[in-house]
Amino acid sequence: MDKDGIISLLKNGGIGVLATDTLYGVVGKALSEEIVERIYKVRRRNPDKPLIILISSIQDLEFFGISPESEEVNLAQKYWPGKVSIILPCADARFRYLHRGTNSLAFRLPEKPDLLQILKETGPLVAPSANYEGYPPAYTIEEAYKYFGDEVDFYEDSGEVKSEPSTIIKIEGNQTFLVRKGVVEFTN
């Protein structure tokens, strides 16, 4: 499927598997509660655990009521674009379906050009790794298909995609904390 087809499917409520900047992910529109819930079901994910949201620019944070000029976002810019997912405060009740009661959301601004182009067209996408929770990540489309079969609307084959997951950090005020060790070495 070409990029325009993927963009069209995603804009119209589809979900699918494509290569992110780290691993294959199951992607869908972050601003649709229905799509997010579908991804939780397909991935068999713990409903209490929030998903990482991919954005195309710092300004995309405004969709979630987060000011791009906030102290936390200023710190985040040190790591973006890149393979670091950053947890930022978001207590807005409209996004409870995303933050799952944690009052925070994890975002990543990837530096992968084709992924950024898709994000610019579709808007923010949730992108958990392509596997059932607690199982190994899919490094190929064939492995992803074994997990999801026809439960997703498309598969975009980028060959073997093998990496550690993104590093996850949390920013509160001017403090930064490591949440998950990943592909990027984190030093505070």
PyMOL commands that set and color helices and strands:
alter all, ss='L'
color gray80, all
select helices_A, chain A and resi 3-11+33-43+58-64+71-76+93-99+113-122+141-151
alter helices_A, ss='H'
color red, helices_A
select strands_A, chain A and resi 16-19+24-29+52-54+84-89+104-108+125-126+154-155+167-172+175-180
alter strands_A, ss='S'
color yellow, strands_A
deselect
rebuild
show_as cartoon
